[in-house]
Amino acid sequence: MAVSARRGQPLTLEEIYMTTLRLVDAGGVEGLSMRKLAAELDVNPMSLYHHVRNKEALVRETCAVVAARLRLPADDGTPWQDQLRALGHAYRSLARSHPSLWSYVNGHPDLSRQENALWAVFNRILTAAGIPAEDLVRTRRVLYSFVSGFLTAETSGLLVELEGTVDADSAFEVALDLIVAGLEARHSAVAGPPPELPSR
């Protein structure tokens, strides 16, 4: 583990990733550089390369650390509707806490695809909602795009610019209501009408 003469103590991956996140929150991924990170950590820039290969790997690993902190709903028998709402709120909380990083990930599908735990929980909830296995990926992508569109408008201020004063919390609840209602309606359509009772 590299030790800086100025710091007098070794760097840790946790320190590197959390400092990276703070810099990205302040100036975006585009404003991040290995040199800026090194200055913030008070180390020689070359010391960072003992821990991370390059800026791309640094951002990727920082994304993984943030994603791992996502509070995903447990598989505890709670109705799928409630689990879906909890998942939506957890994802929105991440986007609002780190809008610059979230926006970057949202624009780089290869990064968003690495959130395996998120997709596994999403698939589980959609399965509980009655979505057939062959439709899981398509349905998940549509709903992800819908929610991401809302969050893009919210985090960029576009939601307010288009509609004037908007209660974003209430608007997000409406979005979740629409998703739940749509899935319930789709399940009913796939399942078909209940069988008729035999006449006496």
N, C-alpha and C positions, 0 to 999 in steps of 0.2 A: 504494500500500500504506500503510495507516494506521500511524502511529508514535505510541506513547504517550510523553507527556512524562516519566512516571515510569520507564518502561522504557528509553527512549532508543534503542530498536531496533524494527524492524518485526516485526509478527506474521507467522507463516507458517501455512499451512493444516495442515502436519504437526504443528506445535506445538498448534494448536487441537484437532485431532482426537485426538491422543495425550493431551492434558489432559482432554478430554471423556471418553475411555475410562477414564482413571484415576478420575475423579469418579463415573462410572457403576459401575465396579467397587466403589467404596467405598459408594455410597449409592443405587444403582439409577437408572433413567431418571427415575422419579418425583421423585427428590431433586435432579435436575439443573435448573438455571436459567441463563439467560444472565448474570444478575447474579453467581451463584456462579462461573461460568466466568471472567467478567471479573476477579473478585477474585483468583482463582487465577493468572491470567495477568498480574495487575498492570496492567490497562488500564481505561479507561473503558468501561462496557457498550456504549455506542454504537459503539465501535471495532469490535466484533465484527460489526456489521451491514454493514461494508464487505466482509466475507468470506463470511458466511452469512446467508440470508434470515431464518430464525427457528429456534426450537428443533427443530421437526420436521425441517427440512432439515439441521440440525446432526447429529441422531441418524442420519438416513438416510445421510449422507456418512460418518459414523464407522463405521456398519455396513459400508459398501462398502469402506472401508479395511481393516477386520478381515477381511472375506470374501476380499479380494485376497491376504491372507497365508496363506490356507488351503493347505496342502501337498497338492495334488491328485495322484493317481497318473498317471504319464505313459502315453501310448499306445505302449508299447515291446515289445509282444508277450508280456508277462507274462500267465499264465492269468487269466481274468476273476475267478476265485474269489479270487486273491491281490489283484487290483486292488480288488475290492469290500471286502475286509477293510481294505486301506490307506485307502480312502475313509471307511469307518466309523470307523477310529481317528483320522483327521484331523478329522472332524466332532466326534467326542467330545472331542478335545483342545481344540478351539475352545470347546465348551460348558463344559468344566471350567476353562479359563483365564479366561473372561469370562461367568460364569453369569448375572449380572444382565442384561447386554446380550443374551445368547442367549435367555433367558426372554422378554424383551420382544419380540424379533424373532419368536420362535415363536408369540407371541400376536397378531402383526400380519402376516397372510399377505401383505399388499402389500409388506412389507419382505423377507420370505423369497423372494418371487418374483423379486427383482432379482438373486439370486445366479446369474446366467446361466452362469458358468463351472462352478459346481458341478453344475447340472442337465445341462449338456452332457456332462460326464464321467460322470455317473450314467446318462444315456441310452446313452452309448457302451458302458458295462459291461453294462447290461441287454441291449443288442442282441447283444453277444458271448455272453451267457448264453442266447440263443435266444428272447428275448421279441419277439414280432411288433411291428411298428411301431404297429399300431392299439391295442396294449395297453401301450405304454411309459408313457404319462402315468398311467394307472390303477395300474399296478404300482409305479411310482416313488412315487406318493402313499401307497400302502399301506405300503411299506417305510419311507418317511420318517416316517410316523406311528408305526410300530412302534419305530423307533430313537429318535424324539423322546420317546415315552412312557417308554422306559427312562431316557433322559437327564434327563427331568423328575423322575423318581423318585430318580435318583442325586443330582442337584444340589440337590434340596430336602430330602434326607435321608430321604425316604419309603421308599427301598429298605431302609434299615437298620431303620426303625421297624416295617415290616411283617414282616420276616424275622429280626430280631435281627442278629447280626454277619454281615455279608455281604462276601465278597471281590468288590468291584465289578469288578475287572479280569477275574476268572474268569467272573463272571456275564455280562459284555459279550462275552467269547469264546463263551459258550454262545449268546447272542443271534445273533452272527454265524454260528455253526455252523447254527443253525436257518434263517436266511435263505438261506445257501448251499445247504443241503439242500433247502429248499423250491423254490428256483429250478431246481436240478438235476432234481428230481422233476417240476416243471412242464414243463421242456424235454422230458423223456422222454415225458411224457403227450402233449404236442403233436406230437412227432416220430413217436410210435407205435412199435410193436414192430419190430425189425429184420426185413427181408424173409427169408422162408424160402429156404434153399438148395435148388436142384432136386435131387430124389432121383435116384440113379444106377440 
